[in-house]
Amino acid sequence: MRSRSDPTMTRRGHVARCCGSAALVGLALLSTSLAGCAEPRTVPLAQQQVANPPERAKRLFYIGLGLYSEQWSENDVVELAGKLQAASKYRVVPMIASNVASATRPYPIADDATIAALIGSAAGQAGADDIVFVDISSHGGRQALARKVGANATTAISSRELARKLEPLAGHRTVVVISACYSGSLIGDLRAPDRIVITAARADRSSFGCAPDSRHTFFGEAELQAFGQPDRSLHQLFAAMRDAVARMESAHRYQPSEPQVSVGREMADLYDAPLF
């Protein structure tokens, strides 16, 4: 099992090979009370509809970005979308991009244009009661994420560049989850009052489980296990992910990656609400 660190990649000195439901709400029937033997008052259907407008299901716009060209990167973000659709109290709107090259490519390439289009789409559609959930899996280094498309050369996305890409989401309640080595080092540039940032490792630690033939990274597997359990808050889910990662690392005698979380001041209630 490999750490996601790669000495052949550099960005700011070192870029590492790193781990990184729709509810239909019907109209409520209006009932009338009886006063003695009086006949019940009939309320016309049109008035019922005005008095009881249908409630729109809250949505979770899921942006999954598999930035690296190995299958675990795509699996991490694709399979989490499925878990959220099965367990979340929100209606999940999945939008996925992946840099895995295949003969039958099911997802667009996670290049700058695609990432901008997905973020712009979510920002343009999300309402006040909705959530945007950005899930990223790749290798990483200090204040940078690796991006590799197929057999092309590896490039890097700095934490500041990623922050600029996420700017259209300002004003929307957003959860950003990053599975990559040293991903805690991105928190400083990504934190915002209306954002929760969860990372697979602290700023100076690797994360694990990203061998080319791996199905998931350690953190990606922990995400799937946690989000597969309904009626839990992000606070509970983060604790479950952190504990699961620690068990896997201990079994292999790896240095603990110590996943991190940053909760914006406007997101404390959401962090503790049983949403998933």
Residue pairs with C-beta under 8 A, 6 or more apart in sequence:
1 208
1 209
1 211
1 214
1 252
1 254
2 17
2 208
2 209
2 210
2 211
3 16
3 17
3 18
3 181
3 206
3 207
3 208
3 210
3 254
4 16
4 17
4 18
4 19
4 20
4 139
4 140
4 180
4 181
4 206
4 207
4 208
4 209
4 210
4 217
5 16
5 17
5 18
5 139
5 181
5 206
6 15
6 16
6 17
6 18
6 139
6 146
7 14
9 15
9 16
9 17
9 139
9 141
9 146
9 154
9 156
10 141
11 141
11 143
11 144
11 156
11 158
12 141
12 142
12 143
12 144
12 158
13 141
13 142
14 141
14 142
15 139
15 140
15 141
15 144
15 146
15 154
15 156
16 139
16 140
16 141
16 146
16 181
16 182
16 206
17 139
17 146
17 181
17 210
18 138
18 139
18 140
18 141
18 146
18 180
18 181
18 182
18 183
18 200
18 201
18 206
18 207
18 210
19 137
19 139
19 179
19 180
19 181
19 200
19 201
19 206
19 207
19 208
19 209
19 210
19 217
19 218
19 219
19 220
19 257
20 67
20 68
20 73
20 76
20 136
20 137
20 138
20 139
20 140
20 145
20 178
20 179
20 180
20 181
20 183
20 200
20 207
20 217
20 219
21 84
21 85
21 86
21 87
21 88
21 89
21 90
21 91
21 92
22 57
22 91
23 57
23 89
23 91
24 57
25 54
25 55
25 56
25 57
26 54
27 48
27 49
27 52
27 54
28 52
30 43
30 48
30 51
30 52
32 40
32 41
32 42
32 43
33 40
34 40
43 51
56 127
57 90
57 91
58 89
58 90
58 91
58 129
58 130
58 131
59 90
59 91
59 92
59 93
59 125
59 126
59 127
59 130
59 131
60 84
60 88
60 90
60 91
60 92
60 93
60 130
60 131
60 132
60 133
61 93
61 95
61 121
61 122
61 125
61 126
61 130
61 131
61 132
61 133
62 80
62 81
62 84
62 92
62 93
62 94
62 95
62 96
62 133
62 135
63 95
63 96
63 118
63 119
63 122
63 132
63 133
63 134
63 135
64 77
64 78
64 80
64 81
64 94
64 95
64 96
64 97
64 98
64 135
65 77
65 96
65 97
65 98
65 110
65 115
65 134
65 135
65 136
65 137
65 138
66 73
66 74
66 75
66 76
66 77
66 78
66 96
66 97
66 98
66 99
66 100
66 107
66 110
66 137
66 138
67 73
67 99
67 110
67 136
67 137
67 138
67 145
67 146
67 147
67 148
67 157
68 99
68 137
68 138
68 139
68 146
68 147
68 148
69 99
69 100
69 101
69 148
69 149
69 150
69 151
69 152
70 100
70 210
70 212
70 214
71 100
71 212
71 214
71 215
72 137
72 209
72 210
72 211
72 214
72 215
72 216
72 217
72 220
73 98
73 99
73 100
73 137
73 138
73 210
74 98
74 99
74 100
74 107
74 137
75 215
75 216
75 220
76 135
76 137
76 179
76 216
76 217
76 219
76 220
76 223
77 96
77 98
77 135
77 136
77 137
78 96
78 98
78 107
79 216
79 220
79 224
80 135
80 220
80 223
80 224
80 227
81 92
81 94
81 96
81 135
83 223
83 224
83 227
83 228
84 90
84 92
84 133
84 227
84 276
85 92
85 94
86 228
87 227
87 228
87 229
87 230
87 276
88 227
88 275
88 276
89 274
89 275
89 276
90 130
90 131
90 275
93 122
93 125
95 118
95 121
95 122
96 107
97 107
97 108
97 109
97 110
97 111
97 114
97 115
97 118
98 105
98 106
98 107
98 108
98 109
98 110
99 109
99 110
99 147
99 148
99 149
99 150
100 150
101 149
101 150
101 151
108 114
109 149
110 147
110 149
111 149
112 165
115 165
116 165
119 134
119 165
119 166
119 168
119 169
120 168
122 132
122 169
122 172
123 132
123 168
123 169
123 172
126 132
126 172
130 172
130 173
131 172
131 173
131 174
131 175
131 270
131 275
132 169
132 172
132 173
132 174
132 175
133 174
133 175
133 177
134 166
134 169
134 174
134 175
134 176
134 177
135 177
135 179
135 223
136 145
136 176
136 177
136 178
136 179
136 180
137 179
137 180
137 217
137 220
138 145
138 146
138 147
138 179
138 180
139 145
139 146
139 154
139 180
139 181
139 210
140 146
140 178
140 180
140 181
140 182
140 183
140 186
141 156
141 181
141 182
142 182
142 185
142 203
142 204
143 158
143 159
143 160
143 182
143 185
143 186
143 188
143 189
144 156
144 157
144 158
144 159
145 156
145 157
145 162
145 178
145 180
145 183
145 186
146 154
146 155
146 156
146 157
146 180
147 154
147 155
147 156
147 157
148 154
148 155
157 165
159 185
159 186
159 188
159 189
159 190
160 189
162 186
162 189
162 190
163 189
163 190
166 174
166 176
166 190
169 195
170 192
170 194
171 194
172 194
173 194
173 195
173 266
173 267
173 270
174 192
174 194
174 195
174 196
175 195
175 196
175 198
175 234
176 190
176 195
176 196
176 197
176 198
177 197
177 198
177 199
177 223
178 186
178 197
178 198
178 199
178 200
179 199
179 200
179 207
179 217
179 219
179 220
179 223
180 199
180 200
180 201
180 207
181 200
181 201
181 205
181 206
181 207
181 257
182 201
182 203
182 204
182 205
182 206
183 199
183 200
183 201
183 207
183 260
184 199
184 201
184 202
184 203
184 204
184 205
184 258
184 260
185 203
185 204
186 197
186 199
187 197
187 199
187 203
187 260
187 262
190 197
190 262
191 197
191 262
191 264
192 264
193 264
193 265
193 266
193 267
194 264
194 266
194 267
195 262
195 264
195 267
196 234
196 261
196 262
196 263
196 264
196 267
196 270
196 271
197 261
197 262
198 234
198 238
198 241
198 259
198 260
198 261
199 259
199 260
199 261
200 207
200 217
200 218
200 219
200 245
200 257
200 259
201 207
201 219
201 257
201 258
201 259
201 260
202 257
202 258
202 259
202 260
203 260
205 255
205 256
205 257
205 258
206 255
206 257
207 217
207 218
207 219
207 245
207 257
208 217
208 218
208 248
208 249
208 252
208 254
208 257
209 216
209 217
209 218
209 219
209 220
209 221
209 248
210 217
216 224
218 245
218 248
218 249
218 257
219 241
219 245
219 257
219 259
221 244
221 248
222 240
222 241
222 242
222 244
222 245
222 248
223 241
225 240
225 241
225 244
226 232
226 237
226 238
226 240
226 241
226 244
227 237
227 276
229 237
229 240
230 276
231 274
231 276
232 240
232 274
232 276
233 271
233 272
233 273
233 274
233 275
233 276
234 270
234 271
234 272
234 273
234 275
234 276
235 271
235 272
236 274
237 276
238 259
238 261
241 259
242 258
242 259
245 257
245 259
246 256
249 255
249 256
249 257
250 256
263 271
